[in-house]
Amino acid sequence: MQEEVSTKIVAVAIRGSKLTGEMLNKALQKFIKDLEKAEKTAAQPKTYCGKQTVKQLVSQNAAISNIEVTDGNIKSFDRTAKKYGIDYALKKDTSEQPPRYIVFFKGRDVDVMTQAFKEFSVKAVKRQEKPSLSQQLSQQIQKAKENKHREKEKINTKERGVEL
């Protein structure tokens, strides 16, 4: 560290009418504290969270597992993975037709990943079972057409009496 400090030119600006020894000492201590803080943050490797590249995932020195996801389910899987805080990388394999999508994730996230996929698959099944909005709309239009042609009955009832 001393070599780095001695090779660099350091400029410290202090406002004041008189430069006392105590002021200079405080300014230099603050400068050294900031310098150590900057070194500490630079020494720590940047950790990525959520969706990332395969290279970033491998650089975290964790065992990597993978699974295959279909094209239509990528976006909904993305939401589920964010919810569970899973670090993953998505890779498109274009060697086959249609292309496959492979999800790489950390080996220690296997339990979390299985839980996320359970929830993801339950949502997918519910979405398939539920009729689409256009189907529901067409059914309602059909019912309205049937009800339109039926005869309406008019019932006039008037009661005349003494109210108490």
C-alpha positions in Angstrom: 0.0 0.0 0.0 2.8 2.4 0.8 4.2 2.0 -2.7 0.9 3.0 -4.2 0.6 6.0 -2.0 4.2 7.1 -2.6 3.9 6.7 -6.4 0.7 8.8 -6.7 0.4 12.5 -6.3 -2.2 13.3 -3.6 -4.0 16.6 -3.5 -5.9 17.5 -0.3 -7.9 20.7 -0.3 -8.8 22.3 3.0 -10.9 25.4 3.5 -9.9 27.6 6.4 -8.2 30.8 7.3 -5.5 29.2 9.3 -4.0 25.8 8.6 -3.2 24.2 11.9 -1.5 21.0 12.6 -4.7 19.5 14.0 -6.6 20.4 10.9 -4.0 18.9 8.7 -4.0 15.7 10.8 -7.8 15.3 10.5 -7.7 15.9 6.8 -5.0 13.2 6.2 -6.8 10.7 8.5 -10.0 11.2 6.5 -8.1 10.7 3.3 -6.5 7.5 4.5 -9.9 6.2 5.7 -11.4 6.9 2.3 -8.5 5.3 0.6 -8.8 2.1 2.7 -12.5 2.0 2.0 -11.9 2.2 -1.7 -9.4 -0.6 -1.6 -11.8 -2.8 0.4 -14.6 -2.4 -2.2 -12.2 -2.9 -5.1 -10.7 -6.1 -3.6 -14.1 -7.8 -3.3 -15.3 -9.5 -6.5 -18.6 -8.3 -7.7 -21.4 -10.8 -7.1 -24.3 -10.9 -9.5 -27.8 -11.8 -8.5 -30.7 -13.0 -10.5 -30.4 -13.4 -14.3 -26.8 -13.3 -15.5 -24.5 -14.7 -18.2 -23.0 -18.2 -17.9 -19.5 -16.8 -17.5 -20.6 -14.7 -14.5 -22.3 -17.8 -13.0 -19.2 -19.9 -13.4 -17.0 -17.2 -11.9 -18.8 -17.5 -8.6 -17.1 -20.9 -8.0 -20.2 -23.0 -7.4 -21.3 -26.3 -8.9 -23.6 -25.7 -11.8 -26.7 -27.7 -12.8 -29.0 -27.2 -15.7 -32.5 -27.9 -16.9 -34.4 -27.3 -20.2 -37.3 -24.8 -20.6 -39.6 -24.4 -23.5 -39.8 -21.2 -25.5 -43.2 -20.2 -24.4 -42.4 -20.5 -20.7 -39.2 -18.4 -20.5 -40.9 -15.2 -19.3 -43.1 -16.8 -16.7 -40.1 -18.8 -15.4 -38.2 -15.5 -15.2 -40.8 -14.1 -12.8 -40.8 -17.2 -10.6 -37.0 -17.2 -10.4 -36.9 -13.6 -9.4 -39.5 -14.3 -6.7 -37.3 -17.0 -5.2 -34.0 -15.1 -5.6 -32.3 -17.7 -7.8 -29.1 -17.0 -9.6 -29.4 -18.4 -13.1 -28.2 -18.1 -16.6 -30.3 -18.6 -19.7 -28.7 -20.1 -22.8 -30.3 -20.6 -26.2 -29.1 -23.8 -28.0 -29.6 -23.1 -31.7 -28.1 -26.4 -32.9 -31.5 -28.0 -33.0 -34.7 -27.0 -34.7 -36.7 -25.5 -32.9 -34.1 -24.0 -30.6 -33.9 -25.2 -27.0 -33.5 -23.0 -24.0 -31.3 -24.3 -21.1 -31.3 -22.8 -17.6 -28.1 -23.0 -15.7 -28.2 -22.5 -11.9 -26.0 -23.0 -8.9 -25.9 -26.4 -7.4 -26.6 -25.2 -3.9 -29.9 -23.7 -5.2 -31.3 -27.1 -6.2 -33.9 -27.2 -3.4 -35.0 -23.7 -4.1 -35.1 -24.5 -7.8 -37.3 -27.5 -7.3 -39.7 -25.5 -5.3 -39.7 -22.7 -7.9 -40.4 -25.3 -10.6 -43.3 -26.8 -8.6 -44.9 -23.4 -8.4 -44.1 -22.6 -12.0 -45.7 -25.9 -13.2 -48.8 -25.4 -11.0 -49.3 -22.0 -12.6 -48.8 -23.4 -16.1 -51.4 -26.1 -15.5 -53.9 -23.6 -14.1 -53.4 -21.4 -17.1 -54.1 -24.3 -19.5 -57.2 -25.4 -17.6 -58.7 -22.0 -17.5 -60.6 -21.1 -20.7 -59.2 -18.1 -22.6 -60.8 -14.8 -22.4 -61.9 -14.8 -26.0 -63.6 -18.2 -25.5 -65.5 -16.8 -22.5 -66.5 -13.7 -24.5 -67.8 -15.8 -27.4 -69.8 -17.9 -25.0 -71.4 -14.9 -23.3 -72.2 -13.4 -26.8 -73.9 -16.7 -27.7 -76.0 -16.6 -24.5 -77.0 -13.0 -25.1 -78.2 -13.9 -28.6 -80.3 -16.7 -27.3 -81.9 -14.5 -24.6 -82.6 -11.7 -27.1 -85.0 -13.7 -29.2 -87.2 -15.1 -26.4 -90.5 -13.5 -25.8 -90.9 -11.1 -23.0 -93.9 -11.3 -20.8 -95.5 -8.2 -19.5 -97.2 -8.5 -16.2 -99.1 -5.5 -15.0 -100.2 -5.6 -11.5 -101.8 -2.7 -9.8 -103.1 -2.9 -6.4 -105.6 -0.5 -5.2 -106.3 -0.5 -1.7 -106.2 1.4 1.5 -102.9 1.8 3.1 -102.7 2.0 6.8 
